[in-house]
Amino acid sequence: MHRSTSHPSGRPVADSVHLGDCRLAASHRNPLSRDEARRALTDGGIRACEICRPDSELGILD
């Protein structure tokens, strides 16, 4: 799992979680453990990529 980041204010900001092989993941990304990805998606307010669906891979249902 990877967390994509963007730079709206010059600092990296997490905006989505992707599977490791997702082509939509930004070049600025941080690897996450499965537990970190679950927390980011459920408690962290970070969205799951709608293409690679890491939430499905992790067993998280909407």
Distance bins in CASP14 RR format, pairs under 12 A and 6 or more apart:
PFRMAT RR
TARGET T0000
AUTHOR 0000-0000-0000
RMODE 2
METHOD distances of the structure
MODEL  1
1 14 0 0 0 0 0 1 0 0 0 0 0
1 16 0 0 0 0 0 1 0 0 0 0 0
1 17 1 0 1 0 0 0 0 0 0 0 0
1 18 1 0 0 1 0 0 0 0 0 0 0
1 19 1 0 0 1 0 0 0 0 0 0 0
1 20 1 0 0 1 0 0 0 0 0 0 0
1 21 0 0 0 0 0 1 0 0 0 0 0
1 22 0 0 0 0 1 0 0 0 0 0 0
1 25 0 0 0 0 1 0 0 0 0 0 0
1 29 0 0 0 0 1 0 0 0 0 0 0
1 30 0 0 0 0 1 0 0 0 0 0 0
1 31 1 0 0 1 0 0 0 0 0 0 0
1 32 1 0 1 0 0 0 0 0 0 0 0
1 33 1 0 0 1 0 0 0 0 0 0 0
1 34 1 0 0 1 0 0 0 0 0 0 0
1 35 0 0 0 0 1 0 0 0 0 0 0
1 36 1 0 0 1 0 0 0 0 0 0 0
1 37 1 1 0 0 0 0 0 0 0 0 0
1 38 0 0 0 0 1 0 0 0 0 0 0
1 39 0 0 0 0 0 1 0 0 0 0 0
1 40 0 0 0 0 1 0 0 0 0 0 0
1 41 0 0 0 0 1 0 0 0 0 0 0
1 46 0 0 0 0 0 1 0 0 0 0 0
1 48 0 0 0 0 1 0 0 0 0 0 0
1 49 0 0 0 0 0 1 0 0 0 0 0
1 52 0 0 0 0 1 0 0 0 0 0 0
1 53 0 0 0 0 0 1 0 0 0 0 0
1 54 1 0 1 0 0 0 0 0 0 0 0
1 55 0 0 0 0 0 1 0 0 0 0 0
1 57 1 0 0 1 0 0 0 0 0 0 0
1 58 1 0 0 1 0 0 0 0 0 0 0
1 60 0 0 0 0 0 1 0 0 0 0 0
2 14 0 0 0 0 0 1 0 0 0 0 0
2 15 0 0 0 0 0 1 0 0 0 0 0
2 16 0 0 0 0 1 0 0 0 0 0 0
2 17 1 0 0 1 0 0 0 0 0 0 0
2 18 1 0 1 0 0 0 0 0 0 0 0
2 19 1 0 0 1 0 0 0 0 0 0 0
2 20 1 0 1 0 0 0 0 0 0 0 0
2 21 0 0 0 0 1 0 0 0 0 0 0
2 22 1 0 0 1 0 0 0 0 0 0 0
2 23 0 0 0 0 0 1 0 0 0 0 0
2 24 0 0 0 0 0 1 0 0 0 0 0
2 25 1 0 1 0 0 0 0 0 0 0 0
2 26 0 0 0 0 1 0 0 0 0 0 0
2 27 0 0 0 0 0 1 0 0 0 0 0
2 28 0 0 0 0 1 0 0 0 0 0 0
2 29 1 0 1 0 0 0 0 0 0 0 0
2 30 1 0 0 1 0 0 0 0 0 0 0
2 31 1 0 1 0 0 0 0 0 0 0 0
2 32 1 0 0 1 0 0 0 0 0 0 0
2 33 0 0 0 0 0 1 0 0 0 0 0
2 36 0 0 0 0 0 1 0 0 0 0 0
2 37 0 0 0 0 1 0 0 0 0 0 0
2 40 0 0 0 0 0 1 0 0 0 0 0
2 46 0 0 0 0 0 1 0 0 0 0 0
2 48 0 0 0 0 0 1 0 0 0 0 0
2 49 0 0 0 0 1 0 0 0 0 0 0
2 52 0 0 0 0 1 0 0 0 0 0 0
2 54 0 0 0 0 1 0 0 0 0 0 0
3 12 0 0 0 0 1 0 0 0 0 0 0
3 13 0 0 0 0 1 0 0 0 0 0 0
3 14 1 0 1 0 0 0 0 0 0 0 0
3 15 0 0 0 0 1 0 0 0 0 0 0
3 16 1 0 0 1 0 0 0 0 0 0 0
3 17 1 0 1 0 0 0 0 0 0 0 0
3 18 1 0 0 1 0 0 0 0 0 0 0
3 19 0 0 0 0 0 1 0 0 0 0 0
3 20 0 0 0 0 0 1 0 0 0 0 0
3 22 0 0 0 0 0 1 0 0 0 0 0
3 25 0 0 0 0 1 0 0 0 0 0 0
3 26 0 0 0 0 1 0 0 0 0 0 0
3 28 0 0 0 0 1 0 0 0 0 0 0
3 29 1 0 0 1 0 0 0 0 0 0 0
3 30 1 0 1 0 0 0 0 0 0 0 0
3 31 0 0 0 0 1 0 0 0 0 0 0
3 32 1 0 1 0 0 0 0 0 0 0 0
3 33 0 0 0 0 0 1 0 0 0 0 0
3 36 0 0 0 0 1 0 0 0 0 0 0
3 37 1 0 0 1 0 0 0 0 0 0 0
3 39 0 0 0 0 0 1 0 0 0 0 0
3 40 1 0 0 1 0 0 0 0 0 0 0
3 41 0 0 0 0 1 0 0 0 0 0 0
3 44 0 0 0 0 0 1 0 0 0 0 0
3 45 0 0 0 0 0 1 0 0 0 0 0
3 46 1 0 0 1 0 0 0 0 0 0 0
3 47 0 0 0 0 0 1 0 0 0 0 0
3 48 0 0 0 0 0 1 0 0 0 0 0
3 49 0 0 0 0 0 1 0 0 0 0 0
3 54 0 0 0 0 1 0 0 0 0 0 0
4 12 0 0 0 0 1 0 0 0 0 0 0
4 13 0 0 0 0 1 0 0 0 0 0 0
4 14 1 0 0 1 0 0 0 0 0 0 0
4 15 1 0 1 0 0 0 0 0 0 0 0
4 16 1 0 1 0 0 0 0 0 0 0 0
4 17 1 0 0 1 0 0 0 0 0 0 0
4 18 1 0 1 0 0 0 0 0 0 0 0
4 19 0 0 0 0 0 1 0 0 0 0 0
4 20 0 0 0 0 0 1 0 0 0 0 0
4 22 0 0 0 0 1 0 0 0 0 0 0
4 23 0 0 0 0 0 1 0 0 0 0 0
4 24 1 0 0 1 0 0 0 0 0 0 0
4 25 1 0 1 0 0 0 0 0 0 0 0
4 26 1 0 1 0 0 0 0 0 0 0 0
4 27 0 0 0 0 1 0 0 0 0 0 0
4 28 1 0 0 1 0 0 0 0 0 0 0
4 29 1 0 1 0 0 0 0 0 0 0 0
4 30 0 0 0 0 1 0 0 0 0 0 0
4 31 0 0 0 0 0 1 0 0 0 0 0
4 32 0 0 0 0 0 1 0 0 0 0 0
4 37 0 0 0 0 0 1 0 0 0 0 0
4 40 0 0 0 0 0 1 0 0 0 0 0
4 46 0 0 0 0 1 0 0 0 0 0 0
4 47 0 0 0 0 1 0 0 0 0 0 0
4 48 0 0 0 0 0 1 0 0 0 0 0
4 49 1 0 0 1 0 0 0 0 0 0 0
4 51 0 0 0 0 0 1 0 0 0 0 0
4 52 0 0 0 0 0 1 0 0 0 0 0
4 54 0 0 0 0 0 1 0 0 0 0 0
5 11 0 0 0 0 1 0 0 0 0 0 0
5 12 1 1 0 0 0 0 0 0 0 0 0
5 13 1 0 1 0 0 0 0 0 0 0 0
5 14 1 0 1 0 0 0 0 0 0 0 0
5 15 1 0 0 1 0 0 0 0 0 0 0
5 16 0 0 0 0 1 0 0 0 0 0 0
5 17 0 0 0 0 0 1 0 0 0 0 0
5 18 0 0 0 0 0 1 0 0 0 0 0
5 25 0 0 0 0 1 0 0 0 0 0 0
5 26 1 0 0 1 0 0 0 0 0 0 0
5 27 0 0 0 0 1 0 0 0 0 0 0
5 28 1 0 1 0 0 0 0 0 0 0 0
5 29 1 0 0 1 0 0 0 0 0 0 0
5 30 1 0 0 1 0 0 0 0 0 0 0
5 32 0 0 0 0 0 1 0 0 0 0 0
5 46 0 0 0 0 0 1 0 0 0 0 0
6 12 1 0 0 1 0 0 0 0 0 0 0
6 13 1 0 1 0 0 0 0 0 0 0 0
6 14 0 0 0 0 1 0 0 0 0 0 0
6 15 1 0 1 0 0 0 0 0 0 0 0
6 16 0 0 0 0 1 0 0 0 0 0 0
6 25 0 0 0 0 0 1 0 0 0 0 0
6 26 1 0 0 1 0 0 0 0 0 0 0
6 27 0 0 0 0 0 1 0 0 0 0 0
6 28 1 0 0 1 0 0 0 0 0 0 0
6 29 0 0 0 0 0 1 0 0 0 0 0
6 46 0 0 0 0 0 1 0 0 0 0 0
7 13 1 0 0 1 0 0 0 0 0 0 0
7 14 0 0 0 0 0 1 0 0 0 0 0
7 15 0 0 0 0 0 1 0 0 0 0 0
7 26 0 0 0 0 1 0 0 0 0 0 0
7 27 0 0 0 0 0 1 0 0 0 0 0
7 28 1 0 0 1 0 0 0 0 0 0 0
8 14 0 0 0 0 0 1 0 0 0 0 0
8 15 0 0 0 0 1 0 0 0 0 0 0
10 28 0 0 0 0 0 1 0 0 0 0 0
11 28 0 0 0 0 0 1 0 0 0 0 0
12 26 0 0 0 0 1 0 0 0 0 0 0
12 27 0 0 0 0 0 1 0 0 0 0 0
12 28 1 0 1 0 0 0 0 0 0 0 0
12 29 0 0 0 0 1 0 0 0 0 0 0
12 30 0 0 0 0 1 0 0 0 0 0 0
13 26 0 0 0 0 0 1 0 0 0 0 0
13 28 0 0 0 0 1 0 0 0 0 0 0
13 30 0 0 0 0 0 1 0 0 0 0 0
13 45 0 0 0 0 0 1 0 0 0 0 0
13 46 0 0 0 0 0 1 0 0 0 0 0
14 25 0 0 0 0 0 1 0 0 0 0 0
14 26 0 0 0 0 0 1 0 0 0 0 0
14 28 0 0 0 0 0 1 0 0 0 0 0
14 29 0 0 0 0 1 0 0 0 0 0 0
14 30 1 0 0 1 0 0 0 0 0 0 0
14 32 0 0 0 0 1 0 0 0 0 0 0
14 36 0 0 0 0 0 1 0 0 0 0 0
14 37 0 0 0 0 0 1 0 0 0 0 0
14 39 0 0 0 0 0 1 0 0 0 0 0
14 40 1 0 0 1 0 0 0 0 0 0 0
14 41 0 0 0 0 0 1 0 0 0 0 0
14 44 0 0 0 0 1 0 0 0 0 0 0
14 45 0 0 0 0 1 0 0 0 0 0 0
14 46 1 0 1 0 0 0 0 0 0 0 0
14 47 0 0 0 0 1 0 0 0 0 0 0
15 24 0 0 0 0 0 1 0 0 0 0 0
15 25 0 0 0 0 0 1 0 0 0 0 0
15 26 0 0 0 0 1 0 0 0 0 0 0
15 28 0 0 0 0 0 1 0 0 0 0 0
15 29 0 0 0 0 0 1 0 0 0 0 0
15 30 0 0 0 0 0 1 0 0 0 0 0
15 40 0 0 0 0 0 1 0 0 0 0 0
15 44 0 0 0 0 0 1 0 0 0 0 0
15 45 0 0 0 0 1 0 0 0 0 0 0
15 46 1 0 0 1 0 0 0 0 0 0 0
15 47 1 0 0 1 0 0 0 0 0 0 0
15 48 0 0 0 0 0 1 0 0 0 0 0
15 49 0 0 0 0 0 1 0 0 0 0 0
16 22 0 0 0 0 1 0 0 0 0 0 0
16 24 0 0 0 0 1 0 0 0 0 0 0
16 25 0 0 0 0 1 0 0 0 0 0 0
16 26 0 0 0 0 1 0 0 0 0 0 0
16 28 0 0 0 0 0 1 0 0 0 0 0
16 29 0 0 0 0 1 0 0 0 0 0 0
16 30 0 0 0 0 0 1 0 0 0 0 0
16 32 0 0 0 0 0 1 0 0 0 0 0
16 37 0 0 0 0 0 1 0 0 0 0 0
16 40 0 0 0 0 1 0 0 0 0 0 0
16 41 0 0 0 0 1 0 0 0 0 0 0
16 44 0 0 0 0 0 1 0 0 0 0 0
16 45 0 0 0 0 0 1 0 0 0 0 0
16 46 1 0 0 1 0 0 0 0 0 0 0
16 47 1 0 1 0 0 0 0 0 0 0 0
16 48 1 0 0 1 0 0 0 0 0 0 0
16 49 1 0 1 0 0 0 0 0 0 0 0
16 50 0 0 0 0 1 0 0 0 0 0 0
16 51 0 0 0 0 0 1 0 0 0 0 0
16 52 0 0 0 0 1 0 0 0 0 0 0
16 53 0 0 0 0 0 1 0 0 0 0 0
16 54 0 0 0 0 1 0 0 0 0 0 0
16 55 0 0 0 0 0 1 0 0 0 0 0
17 24 0 0 0 0 0 1 0 0 0 0 0
17 25 0 0 0 0 1 0 0 0 0 0 0
17 26 0 0 0 0 0 1 0 0 0 0 0
17 29 0 0 0 0 1 0 0 0 0 0 0
17 30 0 0 0 0 0 1 0 0 0 0 0
17 31 0 0 0 0 0 1 0 0 0 0 0
17 32 1 0 0 1 0 0 0 0 0 0 0
17 33 0 0 0 0 0 1 0 0 0 0 0
17 34 0 0 0 0 0 1 0 0 0 0 0
17 36 0 0 0 0 1 0 0 0 0 0 0
17 37 1 0 1 0 0 0 0 0 0 0 0
17 38 0 0 0 0 1 0 0 0 0 0 0
17 39 0 0 0 0 0 1 0 0 0 0 0
17 40 1 0 1 0 0 0 0 0 0 0 0
17 41 1 0 1 0 0 0 0 0 0 0 0
17 42 0 0 0 0 0 1 0 0 0 0 0
17 44 0 0 0 0 1 0 0 0 0 0 0
17 45 0 0 0 0 1 0 0 0 0 0 0
17 46 1 0 1 0 0 0 0 0 0 0 0
17 47 1 0 0 1 0 0 0 0 0 0 0
17 48 1 0 1 0 0 0 0 0 0 0 0
17 49 1 0 0 1 0 0 0 0 0 0 0
17 50 0 0 0 0 0 1 0 0 0 0 0
17 51 0 0 0 0 0 1 0 0 0 0 0
17 52 0 0 0 0 1 0 0 0 0 0 0
17 53 0 0 0 0 1 0 0 0 0 0 0
17 54 1 0 1 0 0 0 0 0 0 0 0
17 55 1 0 0 1 0 0 0 0 0 0 0
17 56 0 0 0 0 0 1 0 0 0 0 0
17 57 0 0 0 0 1 0 0 0 0 0 0
17 58 0 0 0 0 1 0 0 0 0 0 0
17 60 0 0 0 0 0 1 0 0 0 0 0
18 24 1 0 0 1 0 0 0 0 0 0 0
18 25 1 0 1 0 0 0 0 0 0 0 0
18 26 0 0 0 0 1 0 0 0 0 0 0
18 29 1 0 0 1 0 0 0 0 0 0 0
18 30 0 0 0 0 0 1 0 0 0 0 0
18 31 0 0 0 0 0 1 0 0 0 0 0
18 32 0 0 0 0 1 0 0 0 0 0 0
18 37 0 0 0 0 1 0 0 0 0 0 0
18 40 0 0 0 0 0 1 0 0 0 0 0
18 41 0 0 0 0 0 1 0 0 0 0 0
18 46 0 0 0 0 0 1 0 0 0 0 0
18 47 0 0 0 0 0 1 0 0 0 0 0
18 48 0 0 0 0 1 0 0 0 0 0 0
18 49 1 0 1 0 0 0 0 0 0 0 0
18 50 0 0 0 0 0 1 0 0 0 0 0
18 51 0 0 0 0 1 0 0 0 0 0 0
18 52 1 0 1 0 0 0 0 0 0 0 0
18 53 0 0 0 0 1 0 0 0 0 0 0
18 54 1 0 0 1 0 0 0 0 0 0 0
18 55 0 0 0 0 0 1 0 0 0 0 0
18 57 0 0 0 0 0 1 0 0 0 0 0
18 58 0 0 0 0 0 1 0 0 0 0 0
19 25 0 0 0 0 1 0 0 0 0 0 0
19 29 0 0 0 0 0 1 0 0 0 0 0
19 31 0 0 0 0 0 1 0 0 0 0 0
19 32 0 0 0 0 0 1 0 0 0 0 0
19 34 0 0 0 0 0 1 0 0 0 0 0
19 37 0 0 0 0 1 0 0 0 0 0 0
19 48 0 0 0 0 1 0 0 0 0 0 0
19 49 1 0 0 1 0 0 0 0 0 0 0
19 51 0 0 0 0 1 0 0 0 0 0 0
19 52 1 0 1 0 0 0 0 0 0 0 0
19 53 1 0 0 1 0 0 0 0 0 0 0
19 54 1 0 1 0 0 0 0 0 0 0 0
19 55 0 0 0 0 0 1 0 0 0 0 0
19 56 0 0 0 0 1 0 0 0 0 0 0
19 57 1 0 0 1 0 0 0 0 0 0 0
19 58 0 0 0 0 1 0 0 0 0 0 0
20 29 0 0 0 0 1 0 0 0 0 0 0
20 30 0 0 0 0 0 1 0 0 0 0 0
20 31 1 0 0 1 0 0 0 0 0 0 0
20 32 0 0 0 0 1 0 0 0 0 0 0
20 34 0 0 0 0 0 1 0 0 0 0 0
20 37 0 0 0 0 0 1 0 0 0 0 0
20 49 0 0 0 0 0 1 0 0 0 0 0
20 52 1 0 0 1 0 0 0 0 0 0 0
20 54 0 0 0 0 1 0 0 0 0 0 0
20 57 0 0 0 0 1 0 0 0 0 0 0
21 29 0 0 0 0 0 1 0 0 0 0 0
21 49 0 0 0 0 0 1 0 0 0 0 0
21 51 0 0 0 0 0 1 0 0 0 0 0
21 52 1 0 0 1 0 0 0 0 0 0 0
21 54 0 0 0 0 0 1 0 0 0 0 0
21 57 0 0 0 0 0 1 0 0 0 0 0
22 29 0 0 0 0 1 0 0 0 0 0 0
22 48 0 0 0 0 0 1 0 0 0 0 0
22 49 1 0 1 0 0 0 0 0 0 0 0
22 50 0 0 0 0 0 1 0 0 0 0 0
22 51 1 0 0 1 0 0 0 0 0 0 0
22 52 1 1 0 0 0 0 0 0 0 0 0
22 53 0 0 0 0 1 0 0 0 0 0 0
22 54 0 0 0 0 1 0 0 0 0 0 0
22 57 0 0 0 0 0 1 0 0 0 0 0
23 29 0 0 0 0 0 1 0 0 0 0 0
23 49 0 0 0 0 0 1 0 0 0 0 0
23 51 0 0 0 0 1 0 0 0 0 0 0
23 52 0 0 0 0 1 0 0 0 0 0 0
24 48 0 0 0 0 0 1 0 0 0 0 0
24 49 1 0 1 0 0 0 0 0 0 0 0
24 50 0 0 0 0 1 0 0 0 0 0 0
24 51 1 0 1 0 0 0 0 0 0 0 0
24 52 1 0 0 1 0 0 0 0 0 0 0
24 53 0 0 0 0 0 1 0 0 0 0 0
24 54 0 0 0 0 0 1 0 0 0 0 0
25 31 0 0 0 0 0 1 0 0 0 0 0
25 32 0 0 0 0 0 1 0 0 0 0 0
25 49 1 0 0 1 0 0 0 0 0 0 0
25 51 0 0 0 0 1 0 0 0 0 0 0
25 52 0 0 0 0 1 0 0 0 0 0 0
25 54 0 0 0 0 0 1 0 0 0 0 0
26 49 0 0 0 0 0 1 0 0 0 0 0
29 49 0 0 0 0 0 1 0 0 0 0 0
30 36 0 0 0 0 1 0 0 0 0 0 0
30 37 0 0 0 0 0 1 0 0 0 0 0
30 40 0 0 0 0 0 1 0 0 0 0 0
30 46 0 0 0 0 0 1 0 0 0 0 0
31 37 0 0 0 0 1 0 0 0 0 0 0
32 38 0 0 0 0 1 0 0 0 0 0 0
32 39 0 0 0 0 1 0 0 0 0 0 0
32 40 1 0 0 1 0 0 0 0 0 0 0
32 41 0 0 0 0 1 0 0 0 0 0 0
32 44 0 0 0 0 0 1 0 0 0 0 0
32 46 0 0 0 0 1 0 0 0 0 0 0
32 54 0 0 0 0 1 0 0 0 0 0 0
32 58 0 0 0 0 0 1 0 0 0 0 0
33 39 0 0 0 0 1 0 0 0 0 0 0
33 40 0 0 0 0 0 1 0 0 0 0 0
33 58 0 0 0 0 0 1 0 0 0 0 0
34 40 0 0 0 0 0 1 0 0 0 0 0
34 41 0 0 0 0 0 1 0 0 0 0 0
34 54 0 0 0 0 1 0 0 0 0 0 0
34 55 0 0 0 0 0 1 0 0 0 0 0
34 57 0 0 0 0 1 0 0 0 0 0 0
34 58 1 0 0 1 0 0 0 0 0 0 0
34 59 0 0 0 0 0 1 0 0 0 0 0
34 60 0 0 0 0 0 1 0 0 0 0 0
35 41 0 0 0 0 0 1 0 0 0 0 0
35 42 0 0 0 0 0 1 0 0 0 0 0
35 43 0 0 0 0 0 1 0 0 0 0 0
35 58 0 0 0 0 1 0 0 0 0 0 0
36 42 0 0 0 0 0 1 0 0 0 0 0
36 43 0 0 0 0 0 1 0 0 0 0 0
36 44 0 0 0 0 0 1 0 0 0 0 0
36 46 0 0 0 0 0 1 0 0 0 0 0
36 54 0 0 0 0 0 1 0 0 0 0 0
36 58 0 0 0 0 0 1 0 0 0 0 0
37 43 0 0 0 0 0 1 0 0 0 0 0
37 44 0 0 0 0 0 1 0 0 0 0 0
37 46 0 0 0 0 1 0 0 0 0 0 0
37 48 0 0 0 0 1 0 0 0 0 0 0
37 49 0 0 0 0 0 1 0 0 0 0 0
37 52 0 0 0 0 0 1 0 0 0 0 0
37 54 1 0 0 1 0 0 0 0 0 0 0
37 55 0 0 0 0 1 0 0 0 0 0 0
37 57 0 0 0 0 1 0 0 0 0 0 0
37 58 1 0 0 1 0 0 0 0 0 0 0
37 59 0 0 0 0 0 1 0 0 0 0 0
37 60 0 0 0 0 1 0 0 0 0 0 0
38 44 0 0 0 0 0 1 0 0 0 0 0
38 46 0 0 0 0 0 1 0 0 0 0 0
38 48 0 0 0 0 0 1 0 0 0 0 0
38 54 0 0 0 0 1 0 0 0 0 0 0
38 55 0 0 0 0 1 0 0 0 0 0 0
38 57 0 0 0 0 0 1 0 0 0 0 0
38 58 1 0 1 0 0 0 0 0 0 0 0
38 59 0 0 0 0 1 0 0 0 0 0 0
38 60 1 0 0 1 0 0 0 0 0 0 0
39 45 0 0 0 0 1 0 0 0 0 0 0
39 46 0 0 0 0 1 0 0 0 0 0 0
39 58 0 0 0 0 0 1 0 0 0 0 0
39 60 0 0 0 0 0 1 0 0 0 0 0
40 46 1 0 1 0 0 0 0 0 0 0 0
40 47 0 0 0 0 1 0 0 0 0 0 0
40 48 0 0 0 0 1 0 0 0 0 0 0
40 49 0 0 0 0 0 1 0 0 0 0 0
40 54 0 0 0 0 1 0 0 0 0 0 0
40 55 0 0 0 0 0 1 0 0 0 0 0
40 58 0 0 0 0 0 1 0 0 0 0 0
40 60 0 0 0 0 0 1 0 0 0 0 0
41 47 1 0 0 1 0 0 0 0 0 0 0
41 48 1 0 1 0 0 0 0 0 0 0 0
41 49 0 0 0 0 0 1 0 0 0 0 0
41 53 0 0 0 0 0 1 0 0 0 0 0
41 54 1 0 0 1 0 0 0 0 0 0 0
41 55 1 0 1 0 0 0 0 0 0 0 0
41 56 0 0 0 0 0 1 0 0 0 0 0
41 57 0 0 0 0 0 1 0 0 0 0 0
41 58 1 0 0 1 0 0 0 0 0 0 0
41 59 0 0 0 0 1 0 0 0 0 0 0
41 60 1 0 1 0 0 0 0 0 0 0 0
41 61 0 0 0 0 0 1 0 0 0 0 0
41 62 0 0 0 0 0 1 0 0 0 0 0
42 48 0 0 0 0 0 1 0 0 0 0 0
42 54 0 0 0 0 0 1 0 0 0 0 0
42 55 0 0 0 0 1 0 0 0 0 0 0
42 58 0 0 0 0 1 0 0 0 0 0 0
42 59 0 0 0 0 0 1 0 0 0 0 0
42 60 1 0 0 1 0 0 0 0 0 0 0
42 61 0 0 0 0 0 1 0 0 0 0 0
42 62 0 0 0 0 0 1 0 0 0 0 0
43 60 0 0 0 0 0 1 0 0 0 0 0
46 54 0 0 0 0 0 1 0 0 0 0 0
46 55 0 0 0 0 0 1 0 0 0 0 0
46 60 0 0 0 0 0 1 0 0 0 0 0
47 53 0 0 0 0 0 1 0 0 0 0 0
47 54 0 0 0 0 0 1 0 0 0 0 0
47 55 0 0 0 0 1 0 0 0 0 0 0
47 60 0 0 0 0 0 1 0 0 0 0 0
47 62 0 0 0 0 0 1 0 0 0 0 0
48 54 1 0 1 0 0 0 0 0 0 0 0
48 55 1 1 0 0 0 0 0 0 0 0 0
48 56 0 0 0 0 1 0 0 0 0 0 0
48 57 0 0 0 0 1 0 0 0 0 0 0
48 58 0 0 0 0 1 0 0 0 0 0 0
48 59 0 0 0 0 0 1 0 0 0 0 0
48 60 1 0 0 1 0 0 0 0 0 0 0
48 61 0 0 0 0 0 1 0 0 0 0 0
48 62 0 0 0 0 1 0 0 0 0 0 0
49 55 0 0 0 0 1 0 0 0 0 0 0
49 56 0 0 0 0 0 1 0 0 0 0 0
49 57 0 0 0 0 0 1 0 0 0 0 0
50 56 0 0 0 0 0 1 0 0 0 0 0
50 62 0 0 0 0 0 1 0 0 0 0 0
52 58 0 0 0 0 0 1 0 0 0 0 0
53 59 0 0 0 0 1 0 0 0 0 0 0
53 60 0 0 0 0 1 0 0 0 0 0 0
53 61 0 0 0 0 0 1 0 0 0 0 0
53 62 0 0 0 0 0 1 0 0 0 0 0
54 60 0 0 0 0 1 0 0 0 0 0 0
55 61 1 0 0 1 0 0 0 0 0 0 0
55 62 1 0 0 1 0 0 0 0 0 0 0
56 62 0 0 0 0 1 0 0 0 0 0 0
END
